[in-house]
């Protein structure tokens, strides 16, 4: 009796190959695989469809100019699991891609919830979301988590306006664990701050709602940090001035690590001006030291897709035809960086890049 490679199935005549033969076959098979690999005869890679079709189940106003969407799988069945801090990329009917935090209950595998504030001067994505109705079909990618929630004994949660969306599931998780926590929710007005009814059902001794109009000025970082339990881990999501204030005043507070997520484009730091040539469009542009290539390119090509603007979602990746790149992203592999760049954060390292746009 012989096997596939013309070798006896068992040196002792048994029906099952002995251990030595199994090892020998593995070595021969490995040698054959290496020979095929070196010859370039790799097995074909099966494409993975990462798109998730969902239907809008409910659209509900949760604050002035803020709607919450309840989504379910278009084909029925459970949705992929997620943890507090996770987000999904939402492909809208227009083709725009936007990124929104999941703000529902991770235990509810039948539905996702996102909340979106309408931005009159934005890129149009929020206005499109506000026009959605029950039954409309969307495509999601994810969930992915760039704002992971770690186990701790004490927490301070800081949310600015719509920044409550990733924070709300964290608060519920901390309460379920029996942790010592506090939440501060700030905003321009009480009417503009989402999920007021849900926050009111939390422990009132642990929640402080702070509208700017009722206090005269926005809260400083020190004022926000005053509410922290001793040694607390701080989770903060909100506008850049709020996060900046917290970071400045953090060294004087009795807290632990700070974890934060912006919902607007972060400022460019340590940048230098550089030139960009868009090969297919025949356009030459100059990117100032304090702006991203994405923001400059979209002034001429508004259809260029983007989402997080922080270098971790991969939406704005572009093929680099020539030029050295200073990579600042968190998603591309070393191999991908040889040919691509994320134009939301990465810059030229040699003064000029030529892109396939």
C-alpha positions as CSV (number, residue, x, y, z in Angstrom):
1,X,0.0,0.0,0.0
2,X,1.3,3.4,-0.9
3,X,0.3,7.0,0.0
4,X,0.0,10.1,-2.2
5,X,3.8,10.5,-2.4
6,X,4.5,6.8,-3.3
7,X,5.6,6.0,0.3
8,X,4.3,3.0,2.3
9,X,1.5,3.9,4.6
10,X,3.2,2.1,7.5
11,X,6.6,0.7,7.8
12,X,5.2,-2.2,9.9
13,X,2.2,-3.0,7.7
14,X,-0.4,-1.3,9.9
15,X,-3.4,0.4,8.4
16,X,-2.6,3.7,10.1
17,X,0.8,5.4,9.3
18,X,3.2,5.5,12.2
19,X,4.6,8.7,13.7
20,X,7.8,8.6,11.7
21,X,5.9,8.4,8.4
22,X,3.7,11.2,9.4
23,X,6.8,13.4,10.1
24,X,8.4,12.3,6.9
25,X,5.3,13.2,4.9
26,X,5.1,16.6,6.6
27,X,8.7,17.3,5.7
28,X,8.2,16.3,2.1
29,X,5.0,18.3,1.9
30,X,6.8,21.3,3.4
31,X,9.6,21.0,0.9
32,X,7.1,20.9,-2.0
33,X,5.3,24.0,-0.6
34,X,8.6,25.9,-0.4
35,X,9.4,24.9,-4.0
36,X,6.0,26.1,-5.2
37,X,6.3,29.4,-3.2
38,X,9.7,30.2,-4.7
39,X,8.4,29.4,-8.2
40,X,5.6,31.9,-7.6
41,X,2.8,29.3,-7.6
42,X,0.9,30.5,-4.6
43,X,-2.6,29.3,-3.8
44,X,-5.2,31.8,-4.9
45,X,-6.5,34.0,-2.1
46,X,-10.3,34.0,-1.7
47,X,-11.6,37.5,-1.4
48,X,-13.4,38.3,1.9
49,X,-16.6,40.4,1.7
50,X,-16.4,42.7,4.7
51,X,-19.6,44.6,3.9
52,X,-22.5,44.2,6.1
53,X,-26.0,45.1,4.7
54,X,-28.3,46.6,7.3
55,X,-31.7,48.3,7.3
56,X,-32.8,51.4,9.2
57,X,-35.3,50.2,11.8
58,X,-36.0,53.4,13.6
59,X,-35.0,57.1,13.3
60,X,-35.5,59.1,16.5
61,X,-34.6,62.6,17.5
62,X,-32.5,62.5,20.7
63,X,-31.5,66.2,20.9
64,X,-31.6,69.4,18.8
65,X,-30.2,68.4,15.4
66,X,-29.2,64.9,16.6
67,X,-30.9,61.7,15.4
68,X,-30.3,58.2,16.6
69,X,-30.6,55.4,14.1
70,X,-31.5,51.8,15.1
71,X,-30.1,49.3,12.5
72,X,-30.7,45.6,12.0
73,X,-29.1,43.1,9.6
74,X,-30.9,43.1,6.2
75,X,-30.9,39.3,6.1
76,X,-31.9,38.9,9.7
77,X,-29.9,37.1,12.3
78,X,-27.3,38.5,14.8
79,X,-24.9,41.3,14.1
80,X,-21.2,41.0,14.8
81,X,-20.2,41.5,18.4
82,X,-18.6,44.7,19.6
83,X,-17.2,46.3,22.8
84,X,-17.7,49.8,24.2
85,X,-15.7,52.3,22.2
86,X,-16.2,50.6,18.9
87,X,-17.3,52.3,15.7
88,X,-18.6,51.3,12.3
89,X,-17.9,52.8,8.8
90,X,-21.3,53.6,7.2
91,X,-21.5,53.6,3.5
92,X,-24.4,56.0,2.6
93,X,-26.6,55.7,-0.5
94,X,-24.7,58.6,-2.1
95,X,-21.4,56.7,-1.8
96,X,-20.1,58.8,1.1
97,X,-18.3,56.9,3.8
98,X,-18.7,58.2,7.4
99,X,-17.6,56.8,10.7
100,X,-19.9,56.6,13.8
101,X,-19.5,55.2,17.3
102,X,-21.9,52.5,18.4
103,X,-23.9,53.8,21.3
104,X,-26.4,51.0,22.0
105,X,-26.1,47.9,24.1
106,X,-23.3,45.4,23.2
107,X,-25.5,42.6,24.5
108,X,-28.2,43.4,21.9
109,X,-26.9,41.4,18.9
110,X,-30.0,42.1,16.9
111,X,-29.5,45.9,16.6
112,X,-26.8,48.6,16.4
113,X,-27.4,52.2,17.3
114,X,-25.6,55.3,16.1
115,X,-26.3,58.9,16.7
116,X,-25.4,61.8,14.3
117,X,-25.5,65.5,14.7
118,X,-26.4,67.5,11.6
119,X,-23.5,69.8,10.5
120,X,-24.7,72.5,8.2
121,X,-21.1,73.3,7.1
122,X,-19.9,69.7,6.9
123,X,-19.2,67.5,4.0
124,X,-22.9,66.4,3.5
125,X,-22.8,63.1,5.3
126,X,-24.6,64.2,8.4
127,X,-27.3,65.9,6.4
128,X,-27.8,62.7,4.4
129,X,-28.1,60.6,7.5
130,X,-30.8,63.0,8.8
131,X,-32.8,62.3,5.6
132,X,-32.8,58.5,6.1
133,X,-36.1,56.8,6.9
134,X,-37.1,53.3,8.3
135,X,-36.5,50.7,5.6
136,X,-33.6,52.5,4.0
137,X,-30.6,50.2,3.2
138,X,-27.1,50.9,4.3
139,X,-23.7,49.1,4.2
140,X,-21.5,48.9,7.2
141,X,-17.9,47.9,7.7
142,X,-16.6,46.9,11.1
143,X,-17.1,47.1,14.0
144,X,-13.6,48.2,14.8
145,X,-12.3,49.7,18.0
146,X,-9.8,52.5,18.1
147,X,-11.0,53.6,21.6
148,X,-10.8,50.4,23.6
149,X,-12.3,50.4,27.1
150,X,-10.0,48.7,29.7
151,X,-11.0,47.3,33.0
152,X,-10.2,49.5,36.0
153,X,-11.5,50.1,39.6
154,X,-12.3,53.8,39.1
155,X,-13.3,55.9,36.1
156,X,-14.0,59.5,35.1
157,X,-15.9,59.8,31.8
158,X,-15.9,63.2,30.0
159,X,-18.2,63.7,27.0
160,X,-18.6,66.9,25.0
161,X,-21.9,67.0,23.0
162,X,-22.2,64.2,20.5
163,X,-19.0,62.8,22.2
164,X,-21.4,61.0,24.5
165,X,-21.9,58.3,21.9
166,X,-18.8,56.1,22.6
167,X,-18.9,57.1,26.3
168,X,-22.4,55.9,27.1
169,X,-21.7,52.2,26.6
170,X,-18.6,52.6,28.7
171,X,-20.5,54.1,31.6
172,X,-23.0,51.2,31.5
173,X,-20.2,48.7,31.5
174,X,-18.5,50.4,34.4
175,X,-21.7,50.4,36.4
176,X,-22.4,46.7,35.6
177,X,-18.9,45.9,36.9
178,X,-19.5,47.7,40.2
179,X,-16.7,50.2,39.5
180,X,-16.5,53.6,41.1
181,X,-17.3,56.1,38.2
182,X,-18.3,59.6,37.5
183,X,-19.6,61.2,34.2
184,X,-19.5,64.8,33.1
185,X,-21.5,65.7,30.0
186,X,-20.9,69.1,28.5
187,X,-22.5,71.0,25.6
188,X,-23.5,74.4,24.3
189,X,-27.1,74.1,25.6
190,X,-29.1,71.5,27.5
191,X,-31.3,71.0,24.4
192,X,-28.3,70.2,22.2
193,X,-27.0,67.4,24.4
194,X,-28.0,63.9,23.3
195,X,-29.6,61.1,25.4
196,X,-30.7,63.3,28.3
197,X,-33.5,60.8,29.2
198,X,-31.1,57.9,29.3
199,X,-28.5,59.8,31.4
200,X,-31.3,60.8,33.8
201,X,-31.9,57.1,34.5
202,X,-28.3,56.6,35.6
203,X,-27.1,57.3,39.2
204,X,-27.7,61.0,39.7
205,X,-25.0,61.2,42.3
206,X,-22.5,60.2,39.7
207,X,-23.6,62.3,36.7
208,X,-23.0,66.0,36.1
209,X,-24.7,67.7,33.2
210,X,-23.0,71.0,32.4
211,X,-24.4,73.1,29.6
212,X,-22.2,76.2,28.7
213,X,-25.2,78.5,28.7
214,X,-26.0,77.7,32.3
215,X,-22.4,78.3,33.5
216,X,-21.4,81.2,31.2
217,X,-18.3,79.7,29.7
218,X,-17.1,76.2,28.6
219,X,-15.6,74.1,31.3
220,X,-11.8,74.1,31.8
221,X,-9.8,70.9,31.9
222,X,-9.2,71.4,35.6
223,X,-12.9,71.9,36.3
224,X,-13.7,68.6,34.5
225,X,-11.0,66.7,36.2
226,X,-12.2,67.8,39.7
227,X,-14.9,65.1,39.5
228,X,-12.5,62.2,39.2
229,X,-12.3,59.5,41.8
230,X,-8.7,59.2,43.1
231,X,-6.5,57.5,40.6
232,X,-9.3,57.1,38.1
233,X,-8.8,56.2,34.4
234,X,-10.1,59.1,32.3
235,X,-12.0,58.5,29.1
236,X,-12.7,61.6,27.1
237,X,-14.5,62.2,23.8
238,X,-15.3,65.7,22.5
239,X,-14.1,68.7,20.5
240,X,-10.4,69.5,20.3
241,X,-10.5,72.5,22.7
242,X,-12.1,70.2,25.4
243,X,-9.5,67.5,24.9
244,X,-6.7,70.0,24.8
245,X,-7.8,71.5,28.1
246,X,-8.0,68.1,29.8
247,X,-4.5,67.2,28.5
248,X,-3.0,70.5,29.7
249,X,-4.5,70.2,33.2
250,X,-4.0,66.4,33.6
251,X,-0.6,66.6,35.4
252,X,-2.1,68.5,38.3
253,X,-5.0,66.1,38.8
254,X,-5.1,62.9,41.0
255,X,-5.9,60.6,38.1
256,X,-4.4,57.8,36.2
257,X,-4.1,57.3,32.4
258,X,-6.0,59.5,29.9
259,X,-7.8,57.9,27.0
260,X,-9.4,60.1,24.4
261,X,-11.0,60.2,21.0
262,X,-11.7,63.2,18.8
263,X,-14.8,63.6,16.6
264,X,-13.1,66.3,14.5
265,X,-9.9,66.4,12.5
266,X,-6.9,66.7,14.8
267,X,-4.5,69.6,14.4
268,X,-1.4,69.0,12.4
269,X,1.7,69.1,14.5
270,X,5.4,68.9,13.5
271,X,4.4,69.3,9.8
272,X,6.3,70.9,7.0
273,X,4.9,72.3,3.7
274,X,5.1,70.0,0.7
275,X,3.9,69.7,-2.9
276,X,1.4,67.2,-4.2
277,X,0.9,66.3,-7.8
278,X,-2.4,64.5,-8.7
279,X,-1.4,62.5,-11.7
280,X,-4.8,61.6,-13.2
281,X,-6.3,65.0,-12.6
282,X,-3.3,67.0,-13.8
283,X,-3.4,69.2,-10.7
284,X,-0.4,70.5,-8.6
285,X,-1.1,71.6,-5.1
286,X,0.8,73.0,-2.1
287,X,0.0,71.6,1.4
288,X,0.8,74.1,4.1
289,X,2.6,73.0,7.3
290,X,-0.6,73.2,9.4
291,X,-3.0,71.4,7.1
292,X,-3.4,67.8,5.9
293,X,-3.1,66.7,2.3
294,X,-6.7,65.4,2.5
295,X,-8.1,68.8,3.3
296,X,-6.2,70.5,0.5
297,X,-7.0,67.8,-2.1
298,X,-10.7,67.8,-1.3
299,X,-10.9,71.5,-2.1
300,X,-10.2,70.5,-5.7
301,X,-11.6,66.9,-5.6
302,X,-14.5,66.9,-3.1
303,X,-15.4,63.3,-4.1
304,X,-12.2,61.9,-2.5
305,X,-13.4,59.5,0.2
306,X,-12.5,59.9,3.9
307,X,-13.8,58.9,7.3
308,X,-11.8,59.1,10.5
309,X,-9.2,61.7,9.5
310,X,-7.0,60.2,12.2
311,X,-5.1,57.6,10.2
312,X,-6.7,54.4,11.4
313,X,-9.7,53.6,9.2
314,X,-8.0,53.2,5.8
315,X,-10.7,55.0,3.8
316,X,-8.4,57.7,2.3
317,X,-5.5,55.5,1.3
318,X,-4.0,56.5,-2.1
319,X,-1.4,54.9,-4.3
320,X,1.9,56.8,-4.3
321,X,3.5,57.0,-7.8
322,X,6.7,58.7,-6.7
323,X,8.2,60.6,-3.7
324,X,9.2,59.6,-0.2
325,X,6.4,59.5,2.4
326,X,6.4,60.3,6.1
327,X,3.9,57.7,7.3
328,X,1.8,58.7,10.3
329,X,-1.1,56.2,10.0
330,X,-2.0,53.3,12.2
331,X,-3.4,50.9,9.6
332,X,-1.0,50.2,6.7
333,X,1.5,47.4,6.8
334,X,5.1,47.9,5.9
335,X,4.5,46.3,2.6
336,X,1.5,48.6,1.9
337,X,3.5,51.7,2.9
338,X,5.9,51.0,0.0
339,X,3.0,51.9,-2.4
340,X,0.3,53.8,-0.5
341,X,-0.2,56.6,2.0
342,X,-3.1,57.8,4.1
343,X,-3.6,61.4,3.0
344,X,-5.5,62.4,6.1
345,X,-2.3,62.2,8.3
346,X,0.8,61.2,6.3
347,X,3.0,63.8,4.6
348,X,5.9,64.0,2.2
349,X,9.3,63.3,3.6
350,X,11.1,64.7,0.6
351,X,9.1,67.8,-0.2
352,X,6.9,66.4,-2.9
353,X,4.8,63.3,-3.7
354,X,2.9,62.2,-6.9
355,X,-0.4,60.5,-6.2
356,X,-2.7,58.3,-8.3
357,X,-5.6,60.8,-8.1
